Amino acid sequence: MHNSRIFQLFFGVYVRLMFVFISTLYYLYFSIVQLFVKKSQRQDLWRRGVRGHNALMLRIAGVTLKLHHLPEKLEYASLIVSNHPTMMDGFTYFSLYGPNVIPVTGPARYFAFPFGRVFSNMGAIHTARTDEEEMKFPDSYSRKDSVEAMKAALKDERHVLIFPEGHVEQTKQLYYVHTGAARVALSTGRPLAVFGVTGVEHVIVDHTRMRPGTLHIHFSGYIHPKKSTSQPSQANVKQLQKKIEDAFVDLLPHRYIPDYISYKKPTEVAAFIDIDNTLYKGVFSKDVIVYFMKKNVIPRWRGFYVLWLLLMEALQLMPHRMVMKKAHRVLRDMKPSHVQALGKEFFDAHGKHQMNDVMEALIKNHRERGHAIVLVTEMTSPLAKLFSTHIKADALFATELLVSGGTYNGRIEKLNYAEEKARALHHYAKKHGISLKKSYAYGDSFSGDHHMLKTVGHPVAMHPSHALKAYARKKKWKIIG
């Protein structure tokens, strides 16, 4: 076992180094070659280059593609739809079907250099998938414009590669199937070529490491929609969307299908989500205190005192509950409305840009399935409400501070921590008819979150601490990050 881990470590480093080296050579070579090619032919040049690059990298990584019922040649102008378990999925289809494929991706600036630039050079349809992404990445296609770009590519007799789930399946199970592919297919009358990728768990170690193995590529066949003479109706879109999902469900092994697909009452399901180090990258309260210090809202000694307390906890010299009892005195004599207003100022400028993209994608997946979204956090209520409002949560359970004479008096009314979080889940479930057995919970800390996680049927350790990761492995919970 020890030798196997050492091999995986060195092999992972080798593959990453080769990936960077070969990708750089390809990028430099084609950047020069394109200077001698007509502008109208450059995108095809880059797509041919990417096909060769991808096939070579799969060979170097020791990844074999086992093809199940795949046609040697796709019908022209078809929409390639597939599940999306890894970032390698686009690699596999490009290595198979090459330069006639136009991929639909997330915003180019999400990808490290030179990959975002390469995707742009090859004519990828970079799509901003949310309102915030449209604001953050104005150089990407809006969702409406990306649909028109897909139609144009199909009209130009190209294939369009689209992953209807919108994001990589971090839980290695099928996500909600969005309507984009269905709307394009109905608008153009072009067939949907349905594929599935399996065997990922034998190849991908984590988001940065892989090992030699076999990826299985399955072909389900074509779905032939009837072209709409006008704007496709919502009913027709939903019907085709369901056909795509059903094709994935029939094609993929049971372990790739989440239980909630079979639930007849999605409103019985909730997703309970921690904030710090789960929805937010870091500890928001700490970041806000530093911001308050810079704004001279609180005395600097108070801020440094809190940071010292956090250090004492990190060194295991002070228990967490005592740290929190002392730390919340930093807001003494401040009005709740003032804390929330200043917190919003920081959140709008910095906080919302530090959200965990993976967790946001999972929230979107749950919401579109019809599940309730509930934030369960140790953060103080005025600050936690900023996140609740931002993601449009259905409910919020947070730490409550005592108020005297309109200002915080430095004492805690309810610390929403550990067992208290689990009690919040039971309270919400009883009040709203939620099945905890069918529900999901996401958290990062053993001491703070494991009581909440073990309360539900589908616990997920999100970027967990060492203690929670060990516990999650023992309990066979899902681990992300």
C-alpha positions in Angstrom: 0.0 0.0 0.0 2.8 2.4 0.9 4.7 1.6 -2.3 1.5 2.2 -4.3 1.0 5.6 -2.8 4.6 6.6 -3.6 4.1 5.4 -7.2 0.9 7.5 -7.4 2.7 10.5 -6.1 5.6 10.3 -8.5 3.4 9.4 -11.4 1.1 12.3 -10.7 4.1 14.7 -10.6 5.4 13.2 -13.8 2.1 13.5 -15.7 1.7 17.2 -14.5 5.2 18.1 -15.6 4.7 16.4 -19.0 1.4 18.1 -19.4 2.9 21.5 -18.8 5.9 20.8 -21.0 4.0 19.4 -23.9 1.2 21.9 -23.7 3.7 24.8 -23.8 5.5 23.3 -26.8 2.1 22.8 -28.6 1.1 26.4 -27.8 4.3 27.9 -29.0 4.4 25.8 -32.2 0.8 26.6 -33.2 1.2 30.3 -32.2 3.9 30.5 -34.8 2.3 28.2 -37.5 -1.0 30.2 -37.4 0.9 33.3 -38.7 1.3 31.5 -42.0 -2.4 30.4 -42.2 -5.4 32.4 -43.4 -7.5 33.8 -40.5 -10.5 31.9 -41.6 -8.6 28.6 -41.2 -6.9 29.3 -37.8 -9.6 27.9 -35.6 -9.5 24.6 -37.5 -5.7 24.6 -37.2 -5.9 25.0 -33.4 -8.6 22.3 -33.1 -6.4 19.8 -35.1 -3.6 20.7 -32.7 -5.7 20.1 -29.7 -6.8 16.7 -31.0 -3.2 15.6 -31.4 -2.3 17.1 -28.0 -5.1 15.3 -26.2 -4.4 11.9 -27.8 -0.7 12.2 -26.9 -1.5 13.2 -23.3 -3.9 10.3 -22.7 -1.1 8.0 -24.0 1.5 9.5 -21.7 -0.9 9.3 -18.7 -1.4 5.6 -19.4 -5.2 6.2 -20.0 -6.8 3.7 -22.4 -10.2 4.5 -23.9 -12.4 1.5 -24.2 -15.2 2.3 -26.7 -18.7 0.8 -26.4 -20.8 1.0 -29.6 -19.2 4.2 -30.8 -19.6 5.2 -34.4 -16.4 5.9 -36.3 -18.0 9.0 -37.7 -20.8 11.1 -36.2 -23.7 12.5 -38.2 -22.8 16.0 -39.2 -24.1 18.9 -37.3 -25.1 16.9 -34.2 -25.1 18.0 -30.6 -22.7 15.7 -28.6 -24.1 15.5 -25.0 -22.4 13.6 -22.2 -22.2 13.3 -18.5 -19.3 15.3 -17.0 -17.4 13.4 -14.3 -13.9 14.9 -15.0 -12.1 17.8 -16.6 -10.7 15.1 -19.0 -14.0 14.6 -20.7 -13.5 17.2 -23.4 -10.0 15.6 -24.0 -11.6 12.2 -24.7 -14.1 13.5 -27.3 -11.6 15.7 -29.0 -9.2 12.8 -29.3 -12.0 10.7 -30.9 -13.8 13.2 -33.2 -11.3 16.0 -33.6 -11.4 19.3 -35.4 -15.0 19.3 -36.4 -16.1 19.6 -32.8 -16.9 23.0 -31.2 -16.8 22.8 -27.4 -19.0 24.7 -25.0 -17.0 25.7 -21.9 -17.1 27.9 -18.9 -15.5 31.4 -19.0 -12.1 31.3 -20.6 -10.5 33.1 -17.6 -11.4 30.2 -15.4 -8.7 28.2 -17.1 -5.0 28.7 -16.3 -2.7 30.0 -19.1 -2.4 28.9 -21.8 -5.5 26.8 -21.8 -8.1 29.6 -21.7 -6.2 31.2 -24.7 -6.1 27.9 -26.6 -9.9 27.4 -26.1 -10.4 30.9 -27.5 -8.1 30.3 -30.4 -10.0 27.1 -31.3 -13.4 28.8 -31.3 -14.8 27.4 -28.1 -18.1 28.9 -26.9 -17.2 30.4 -23.5 -20.4 30.6 -21.6 -21.1 32.7 -18.5 -23.5 30.3 -16.7 -24.9 32.6 -14.0 -25.8 36.3 -13.6 -22.7 36.8 -11.5 -20.4 35.2 -14.2 -22.0 37.4 -16.8 -20.9 40.5 -14.7 -17.5 39.0 -13.8 -16.7 37.8 -17.3 -18.1 40.3 -19.8 -15.8 38.8 -22.6 -17.7 35.5 -22.3 -21.0 34.6 -24.1 -24.1 35.3 -22.2 -26.4 32.3 -21.9 -28.7 33.7 -24.6 -25.7 34.4 -26.9 -24.2 31.0 -26.4 -27.4 29.4 -27.6 -27.2 31.5 -30.8 -23.5 30.6 -31.2 -24.3 26.9 -30.9 -27.0 27.3 -33.6 -24.5 29.0 -35.9 -21.9 26.2 -35.4 -24.5 23.6 -36.2 -25.6 25.5 -39.3 -21.9 25.5 -40.4 -22.1 21.7 -40.3 -20.0 21.4 -37.1 -20.7 19.2 -34.0 -21.2 21.0 -30.7 -19.9 19.3 -27.6 -21.9 20.3 -24.6 -22.1 18.9 -21.0 -25.7 19.6 -20.0 -24.9 19.5 -16.3 -23.0 22.7 -16.7 -20.2 21.7 -14.2 -17.9 18.8 -13.5 -19.6 16.2 -11.3 -17.7 16.7 -8.1 -19.7 14.0 -6.3 -19.1 11.6 -9.3 -22.9 11.4 -9.8 -25.2 12.8 -12.4 -26.2 16.5 -11.9 -29.3 18.2 -12.9 -29.6 18.3 -16.7 -30.1 21.9 -17.9 -32.3 22.9 -20.8 -29.7 24.5 -23.2 -29.0 21.4 -25.3 -32.7 20.7 -25.6 -33.5 24.2 -26.7 -30.8 24.2 -29.3 -31.9 20.8 -30.6 -35.5 21.9 -30.9 -34.6 25.2 -32.5 -32.4 23.5 -35.2 -33.9 20.1 -35.5 -30.4 18.6 -35.2 -29.9 15.2 -33.5 -28.5 14.7 -30.0 -25.7 12.2 -29.9 -25.8 10.8 -26.3 -22.6 9.6 -24.7 -21.5 8.5 -21.2 -18.1 8.4 -19.5 -17.5 5.7 -16.8 -14.5 4.2 -15.0 -13.4 7.6 -13.7 -12.8 6.4 -10.1 -10.1 4.0 -11.4 -8.2 6.8 -13.2 -8.7 10.0 -11.3 -7.1 10.1 -7.8 -8.2 13.7 -7.1 -8.5 17.0 -9.0 -4.7 17.2 -9.7 -3.6 13.6 -9.8 -4.4 10.6 -12.1 -3.1 7.1 -12.6 -3.0 4.6 -15.5 -6.3 3.0 -16.2 -9.2 2.6 -18.5 -11.9 5.1 -19.2 -15.1 3.7 -20.8 -16.9 5.7 -23.4 -20.4 4.6 -24.1 -22.7 5.6 -27.0 -26.4 5.5 -26.4 -27.5 6.5 -29.8 -29.3 9.6 -31.2 -32.3 11.5 -30.0 -34.0 13.0 -33.0 -36.2 16.0 -32.0 -38.8 17.5 -34.2 -37.8 21.0 -35.2 -39.9 23.8 -33.8 -41.3 26.2 -36.3 -41.2 29.0 -33.7 -39.7 29.5 -30.3 -39.7 26.0 -28.6 -42.4 25.8 -25.9 -41.4 25.2 -22.3 -43.3 21.9 -22.3 -41.4 20.6 -25.4 -38.1 21.7 -23.9 -38.9 20.0 -20.6 -39.9 16.8 -22.5 -36.7 16.7 -24.4 -34.7 17.6 -21.3 -36.2 14.6 -19.6 -35.3 12.3 -22.6 -31.7 13.4 -22.3 -31.7 12.6 -18.5 -33.4 9.3 -19.1 -30.8 8.4 -21.7 -28.0 9.1 -19.2 -29.8 7.1 -16.5 -30.2 4.1 -18.8 -26.6 4.4 -20.0 -24.7 4.9 -16.7 -24.1 2.4 -13.9 -26.3 2.7 -10.8 -23.4 4.2 -8.7 -23.4 7.2 -11.1 -27.1 8.0 -10.5 -28.0 10.0 -7.4 -30.9 8.7 -5.3 -32.9 11.9 -5.6 -33.6 11.3 -9.3 -36.1 8.6 -8.3 -37.7 10.7 -5.5 -41.3 11.5 -6.4 -41.4 14.4 -3.9 -38.3 16.6 -4.3 -39.7 19.0 -1.8 -39.0 16.4 0.9 -35.2 17.0 0.3 -33.0 19.7 1.7 -29.4 20.6 1.3 -27.9 21.9 4.7 -24.7 23.9 4.1 -22.0 25.3 6.3 -20.4 28.6 5.2 -16.8 29.0 6.4 -14.4 26.9 4.4 -17.4 25.3 2.7 -19.4 27.9 0.8 -16.8 30.6 1.5 -13.1 30.1 0.9 -11.8 31.0 4.3 -13.3 32.2 7.6 -15.5 35.2 6.8 -15.8 36.5 10.3 -12.0 36.8 10.6 -11.8 38.6 7.2 -14.5 41.0 8.3 -12.7 41.8 11.6 -9.5 42.6 9.7 -11.7 44.9 7.4 -13.2 46.5 10.5 -9.8 47.2 11.9 -8.6 48.8 8.6 -11.8 51.0 8.7 -11.1 51.9 12.3 -14.6 50.6 13.2 -13.3 48.6 16.1 -10.2 49.3 18.2 -7.1 47.5 16.8 -6.4 45.9 20.1 -9.8 44.1 19.9 -9.0 42.8 16.5 -5.6 41.6 17.4 -7.1 40.0 20.5 -9.4 37.9 18.3 -6.6 36.9 16.1 -4.6 35.8 19.1 -7.6 33.7 20.3 -7.7 32.0 16.9 -4.0 31.2 17.2 -4.5 29.7 20.7 -7.2 27.5 19.3 -5.0 26.5 16.3 -2.3 25.5 18.8 -4.9 23.6 20.8 -4.2 25.7 23.8 -7.8 26.9 24.2 -11.1 25.0 23.5 -13.3 26.3 20.6 -16.3 27.2 22.7 -14.2 29.4 25.0 -12.5 31.1 22.0 -16.0 31.9 20.5 -17.3 33.2 23.9 -14.4 35.6 24.1 -14.1 36.5 20.4 -17.6 37.7 20.0 -16.9 40.5 22.5 -15.2 42.2 19.6 -18.7 43.5 18.4 -19.6 44.9 21.8 -21.4 48.2 21.7 -22.1 47.9 17.9 -25.6 48.0 16.5 -26.6 44.9 14.5 -27.7 47.0 11.6 -24.2 48.7 11.6 -22.5 45.3 11.6 -24.6 44.1 8.7 -24.1 47.3 6.7 -20.3 47.2 7.0 -20.3 43.5 6.5 -22.3 44.0 3.3 -19.7 46.6 2.2 -17.0 44.0 2.6 -19.1 41.2 1.1 -19.9 43.1 -2.1 -16.3 44.2 -2.6 -14.5 41.0 -1.7 -16.6 38.3 0.0 -18.8 37.2 -2.9 -15.8 36.8 -5.1 -14.4 34.3 -2.6 -17.3 31.9 -2.9 -16.5 28.2 -3.5 -17.4 27.6 -7.2 -17.9 23.9 -6.6 -20.4 24.5 -3.7 -22.2 27.1 -5.7 -22.6 24.6 -8.5 -24.0 22.0 -6.1 -26.4 24.6 -4.7 -27.6 25.3 -8.2 -28.0 21.6 -8.8 -30.1 21.1 -5.6 -32.2 24.2 -6.2 -33.1 23.2 -9.8 -34.0 19.7 -8.5 -36.5 21.4 -6.2 -34.6 20.9 -2.9 -34.7 23.4 -0.1 -31.4 25.3 0.5 -30.6 25.8 4.2 -27.5 27.5 5.6 -26.4 26.2 9.0 -23.4 28.1 10.3 -21.6 29.2 13.4 -21.2 32.7 11.9 -23.1 35.5 13.6 -26.6 36.2 12.1 -26.0 39.7 10.6 -23.0 38.4 8.6 -24.6 35.0 7.7 -27.6 36.8 6.3 -25.4 38.3 3.6 -24.7 34.8 2.3 -28.3 33.7 2.7 -29.5 36.6 0.7 -26.8 36.1 -2.0 -27.7 32.5 -2.7 -31.5 32.9 -2.0 -31.5 30.3 0.8 -34.8 29.1 2.0 -33.7 29.3 5.7 -30.7 30.2 7.9 -29.5 29.0 11.3 -26.7 31.0 12.7 -25.1 32.2 16.0 -27.2 34.8 17.8 -25.7 37.5 20.0 -27.5 39.2 22.9 -28.6 42.8 22.4 -29.0 45.4 25.2 -30.2 48.9 24.5 -30.0 48.4 20.8 -26.3 47.3 20.7 -24.5 44.0 21.2 -23.5 43.5 24.8 -20.7 41.0 24.1 -22.5 37.8 25.1 -23.8 34.9 23.1 -27.5 34.0 23.1 -27.1 30.8 21.1 -23.8 29.4 19.7 -24.8 27.5 16.5 -22.1 24.9 16.8 -21.7 21.1 16.8 -24.8 19.5 18.4 -26.7 22.7 18.0 -26.4 22.4 14.2 -27.8 18.9 14.3 -30.7 20.2 16.4 -31.3 22.9 13.8 -31.7 20.2 11.1 -34.2 18.3 13.1 -36.2 21.5 13.8 -36.3 22.5 10.2 -37.1 19.0 9.0 -40.0 18.6 11.4 -41.4 22.1 10.6 -41.2 21.7 6.8 -41.8 18.0 6.2 -38.2 17.2 5.2 -36.9 13.7 5.1 -33.4 13.9 6.7 -32.7 10.4 5.4 -33.1 11.8 1.8 -31.3 15.1 2.5 -27.8 16.3 2.1 -25.3 18.2 4.3 -22.0 19.8 3.5 -19.4 20.8 6.0 -15.6 21.0 6.5 -14.9 20.7 10.2 -15.0 17.6 12.4 -15.8 19.3 15.7 -18.2 21.8 14.2 -19.9 19.8 11.5 -19.8 16.1 12.0 -22.9 16.1 14.2 -24.8 17.8 11.3 -23.3 15.6 8.7 -24.3 12.3 10.4 -27.9 13.5 10.8 -28.6 13.2 7.1 -28.6 10.3 4.7 -26.2 12.0 2.3 -23.3 13.7 4.1 -20.5 15.4 2.1 -17.2 16.5 3.6 -16.3 19.6 1.6 -12.6 20.5 1.6 -12.5 18.8 5.0 -10.0 19.1 7.9 -7.7 16.1 8.4 -9.9 14.9 11.3 -13.1 15.1 9.2 -11.5 13.5 6.2 -10.3 10.5 8.2 -13.8 10.2 9.8 -15.5 10.5 6.4 -13.3 7.8 4.9 -14.1 5.5 7.8 -17.9 6.2 7.4 -17.6 6.0 3.5 -19.0 9.5 3.1 -18.4 11.5 -0.1 -15.4 13.8 0.1 -14.8 16.8 -2.2 -11.5 18.5 -2.2 
